[in-house]
Amino acid sequence: MTMTDTSYVLVVDDDSALLQALPQTLYLRIKDIKIDTCDSAHKALELARQQDYDAIISDIKMPGMDGLTLLEELREIRPETPVLLITGHGEHNLAIQALRGGAYDYILKPVDRDTLVAALQRAIQTHQLRRRVLEQHIALSMHAQVLEQQVQKRTAELEAANAAKEKLMEIVSHELKVPLENLKGMTQLLQRQLDAEAPGEVLKQGLVDMEHSVERTHALVQDMLDSSGMDTNMFVLHREPHDLVDLCHHLLDEYTLGAGPAFTCEFRGDLVEAEVDAKRLRQVIVSLLGNAQKEAPKGSPITITLQQSGYEAIISIRDTGDGIPPTVLTQISEQLSLMPDVKAYGPHAGLCLGLYVARKIVERHGGHIAIQSTQGQGSMFSIYLPLYVDASRTRIDAQTLEMHTQAVWTLIH
């Protein structure tokens, strides 16, 4: 028989000679065994309460508490521990009584070494197998609980994702009504203008309005696709080191191209390098610029500021509109991590949808978005991004970590 664990056995006998001889026999015949001895049943009970033995060997006839009474007590405190009782020849009734009382086996005196060793090995193996079965049962139960928790978690995630998609469809449907109705109205108006041979300027303005409606529709559809990709982990960033000063400047050049707002560069300092997906960061900034244009009065300035503070870059977009009401601002700030609700935010639902996608993109970059707004004075949306740190640089000038402005641009729309 092979046993991987050290066997731990207790021998109980009031005969001091046998109490010395039995352990010596077992040490010689069984590898990796540890043996405790005691000369009374009361001491045996104390040891059994402290230690879970692989087997206990006890004489039946002992003064005070005998082996049968000890067996009964052991069945209470260690029901799984096999007990072997030693009995004399001619004590057949005691042996039968011991087996009925729960003894694993009995050994006749004079003790035959081979018989004792064989019986003890069987008892030890039985106990160790029971212990392993119990351990495996506990492990399986714990594994089943973990699986159940994972199933419950995944079910909750799927239910949340379905609820988010339903909410998203509700918001997009609500938001699409305005640009689609504008397109329909502009198309009908242009048709009437063509029939009436209206001036070219009227037709040109109508086409510009239609283009704006198409752009808004496209932005909403893109937000919906991005949101779906994020919820299904299909949204991938392609990050590379970029100078945020150049990136913002080129973006504003493109944003103001043609009939866009007037664009001036107030100040442009040193480079601010961050590891970003340039396309996705442009998407975030354009979304916030579009919101600022909607909120700010015609002809008012929109200020874009790029600052560096410690190991963060901060891109802030400030408008001079009416601002967001405090109750709505609180709702938006609290719910940025969740899919926005068209019923909760009313006219700001479109803003929340764009912010939801923007926040997800910025967080994938390791940053976050902050909102400040004062009624009557406008709002400021700030994008915080971690700076790119060159691992080869051994020294960093502490002055560069202090907050300072690296670039300022102004749009007049």
C-alpha positions, 0 to 999 in steps of 0.5 A: 500500500502506498500513502502519500501523507504521513500517517498519524496514529494513537496507541492506547494501552495500560500495559507499559511493555506493550505500549513500547513494543507496538510503536517500535513494530509499526515504525519498522513496518510502516513508512512515514508514520507518526505515533502518539501513545497514552496509558489511559482512555481519558488521556486518549480522549483529550488527545483525540479532541486535539488531533484528527488521527488516521487511526486509533489502536486501543486495548479493550480491557483497561482500568477506569474507562475501558476500550468499549466506553472509549470507542463510544466516546470517540464515535461522538467526537471523531466519528470518521476515525477508525478504531482498532481494539485489542482483545484476548483469546476467548473474548469473542463476545467482546470483539462482536460487541466492539464491531457492533459499537463501530470499531473498524477491526479487532486484534487478538492477543498475543498480537501478531505483527503482520495481522496488526500492520495489515489491519492498521494499513487498511484503517489508515487508507480508509480514513485518508480516502474518506478525508480526500473524498470530503476535501474533493466534495468541499472543493466541488461544492466551492467550485459549484458556488463559484460557477453559480456566481459566475452564471448569475454575474453573467446573466446580470451583465446580459440583462444589463446589456439588453436593458442598455441597448433598449435604452440606447434605441429609445434615445437614438430614436428620440434624437433622430426625429429632429434631424430627420424631420428637418431633412424632410422639411428642408427637402419640401421647402427646397422643392417649393423654392425650385418650383418658385425659382427662388434665389440661389442664396436661399437654396444654398442655405437650405442645403447647408441646413440639410448637411447639418442634419445629415451630420447630426444623424451620422454622429448619432448612428456612430455613437450607437455603433460605438456604444454597442462595440463597447458593451460587447468588448469589440471596441479596440484602441490603436494607441501611439505617442502623439503631441497633443498640441499638434493633434488639437491644432490640426483637428481645429484646422479641419473642424473650421475648414470651409464654412465652419467657425472662425479659428484663432490660436492664442498661444502655442507652447511646447509639445505635450506627448500622450499615448492615444488613439488619435482618431478616437480622441478627435471623436471625443473633442469634436463631440464636445465642440459640437455640444459647445456650439449648440449651447453657446449663443451665435457669435460667442467664443468657445475656448479650447485650452491644453494644460499640463499638470503633473503626469496628466494632460488636460484638454478643456472646452469652455462655452459661454452658453446658458449652462446646465441646470444644477439638478441636470448637471448632478444627474449627468455627473452621477450617470456618466458611467451608465447609459443615459435616459431620454426621460431623465434628461429631456433635451440633454439626452443627446448630450448624455449619449455623446458623453457616455461614448466619450467617457468610455473612450477616455477611460480606455485611455486611462483618463476621465472627463470632468464637467463644470457648469454655472447657469448664465455663464456656460459650461466647461468639459475637461478631458484628463489623459495620462502623459506618455513617460519615456522610460529611458529618461532618468531625470525629470525637471520638477518644474515641468510637473507644475500646472501650466498652459501649453496652448489656447485656441478660440472659436467664434461660431 
